[in-house]
Amino acid sequence: MRLIDFVRNRIWKKMIERILAIYWLPILAINNGIFSDITKEPWTVGITNKTKGFCGGSILSGSFVLTSASCVDGNEPQDLSVHYGSTHRTYGGKTAFVEQIFPHPQYTPTSLDNDLAVLKIKEGLSLDQKTSKSIDLADKDYCPHKYHVVLVSGWGTQEHNPHLADILKDANFTVRGNSKCGQALTEKQFCAGGFGVALEYGDNGDPAVENLKLVGVGIWRLGIYQSSQEPSVFTCVGYYAQWIKDIMKRTI
């Protein structure tokens, strides 16, 4: 190959990469996830708030949604809306509004310990059992073990791209030992992913599911460079199963 042809090929390659970054990457979400359909993860919802933008959540029943406390911290119920029943983040499906916010009473913003919040939905959700469906909670005190695989779904951004996803994505995250996560986690958190799959901006609150049970809620990603090679951190839902059930019983 002549030098001039080699240079031209490299220029075309760079141009194509830039075009893809502008027009294709904005629809990506969980880093290195794959395009999904809401019928595969019908419990997944998107939550829009006035102070922090966007995060994920899970349908617990026709009246309740679970997300992270860090997602809704600083918001009043009227600041939140819940979009559900659609593969697409911005259209289709239905929108519901929040009546009450129940952050965990021991939520700690600095360590993100106990980072869960239950949302009571005003007038309830209309669940069709196909595109919108509740998910069972993890068994009491259960937390995924090392090497187990959890399925994470959401509409967060792609690495190095500021745009939220238009289409739902999911990815399998392999649970890693907490000692391998680069810094200390609390006993009620687990880390998973890395090696190319990671939570991104907008994935806070995303569901992590194992055997069709909600075992984790996405919090953040480890690593000073915020690389998808670094694992992501989740709250172990099983440790809070009774607290969640008590709220649901108390407020119906």
N, C-alpha and C positions, 0 to 999 in steps of 0.2 A: 504493500500500500504506500502510495506517495505521501510525503509529509503533509501536503496541502489537503489531501483527502482525510487524513487522520485528524487534522485540526478541525475541518468542517464537520466530521462526525461527532467530535466532542462538543462542538458548538450546538449542533442540533440536539444532542442528548441533553445538554444543559437547558436549552429552550423548552424541550418537552417536560423536563422535571419541573420547571417553573410554572408551566401551564397547568400541570397536574396539581401542583401545590395550591394554585389559586382556585381552580374550578372543581377539583375532585376531592382533595383532602378535607375541605370544610364539611363534608358529609360523614366523615369518620368520627368514631367515638372512642370507647375504651381502646387503649393503644394495642394495635395488632389484633383486635377483635374482628369478628366477621359480621356481615349484615344478617340481621335476624328478622323475625316477624313476631308481632305481639301475641299471636296465638301460641307461640312456643313458650313465652314468658308473660302470660296474661296478668300476673300480679304486679308487673312493673309499672310505676307511674313517674311522671315528671312533676316536680314542684317548683313553681316560680315564686320568688319572694322579692320584696322591694329593696332589701338592703344587700343581699348577696347573690342575686341573680337566679341561678338554677341549680337544682340538685335532684337526686333520685329518691324513690321510696317504694314501699311494698303495701299491697292491699291485704289487710288482716281480716276484714269483714265488710259488709255493706256500709258500716258506720265509722271504720277506723283505718288509718294508714300509719305505717311505721317508717320513720326516717332517722337521721342523726340529729342530735341536739344542736350540733354546730351548724347545721343547715338552717335552722329556724331561730337560732339565738339572736335576740334583739328585735324580733318581729312580733307584731300583734296578729291575732287570727285574721283580721281583715286584710293583712298584707300578703296573705298566701292564697294561691290557687293550685289546684291539683288537676293535671291533665291525664286522662286514662283511656284505655280502650282503643289505642291507635299505635301503629308502627311508627308513625310520623310524629315528630315532636311538636310541630306547629299547626297541624290541621288534622281533621278527622277526629274520631273519638268524642269524648265529652269532657267538660270542665266542671269541677266541683269546688266549693269554697269551704273554709275551715271555721268551725264554731269554737273549738277550744284547742289549746296546745298544752301538752303534758310532758315537759322535759324531765329527764330523770333528776330527782332531787339532789343527787350527789354528782351531777355532771361537773367536770373540772375543765374549763377552757384551755388551761396551760398544758395539761397532759392528755386532754381529750379522753380521760377516763369516764366511764359511764355515759358515753356519747350516744344517747338514744332519746328519741322523743316520739310520743304517740299523738297523732292528730285526730280529733273527732271531727267528722265531716258534717257540715250543715246540710240538712235534708237528705243525707245519705248518698251512696253510690248506686247506680243502676248497673248491676252486674249481669252480663249475658252468658257467663260461663264459657265463652269462647275467646273473646278479645279482652275480657275483664273478669277476673276470678281471684278469690282470696287464696292465700297460701298458708299452710299450717306452720306453726312455730316449731323450732327445734325442741327436743325433749329437755326437760329441766336440767340445768347445769351442763348441758352438752356443748362442747367446743370442738371444731374439726381437728383431727389429729394430723400429725406430720405425714406428708405424702398423699393425704386425701385430696380430692379435686372438688372445687366448688365452681358453680356456674354463675358468673356475674353479668348483669345486663344493665344498660343505661344509654344515655345520650350525651355523655361528656365529650370534651374536645379530644382531638388527636395530638400526640406529642409535637411540640413546636408549632402548633397551629391554634389560633385563638378562637376559632369558630366552634360553636356547639354543633352536635350532630343533627342532621335532619331525619335520619333513619336510625332506628334502634340497632344497637350492636351488642354482641355478647362474646365472652371468652371464657375458657377454662383456666382457672388459677389453681396451681398446685400449692398446697399448704406447706410452709417451711417451718423449721424449728425456730422458736423465738430467739434462741441464742445466735442464730445465723442472720438475724435481721438488721444488724449494724448498730442497734441501740436498744436500750431496755424498753420493753413493753410492759403494760400492766398485766396482771394475771387474767384479766377478762378481755384481753385482745388477742388476736392472732394475725400473723402475716402470711401473705400468699402472693404468688405471681413472681414478677421479675422475669429475667430472661426473655424480655420482649413484650410481656403483657403487664399492664399497669393501669391503675386508676388515673384519670386525668381531671382537669378542672371540669366541674359539673357532675362528677361521679360520686361526690359526697352523698351518702345516703343510699347508694345503689344496693340492691339485694344480692347476697351471696347464698346460693341454694345448693343443697346436697340431698339427694334422694327425695326431691320434691318437698323439702322442708327448709324454712328460712333459718339459716345457721349463722349468718353474718350480715352486718351493715357496713358499707364502705365508709372509711374515714379520710385517709390521706395516703401519701406515698413517701416512703423513706428515701434517704439519700440527699447529700448536699447538692448534687447536680440535677436532681429531679429527673433521672433517666429511667426509661422503661425497663432497664436492666435491674433496677432496684425493686424490691418487693413492696406491696401495698399493705396497709393496715386496716383491719376490720374489728368491729365490736362483736364479741361472742353473744349471740342472741339468747342461747340457752340459759345463760346465767341470769337473764332478766325475764324469762318466760312467765314466772309467777307475777312479777310486778306488772307486766303488760296485761295479763289476764285479769288482774284485780282492777286495773283502770277500766278495761272494757266492761266488766260486770258492774262496776260502781257507777258508771256514767250512762248506762243504757236507760 
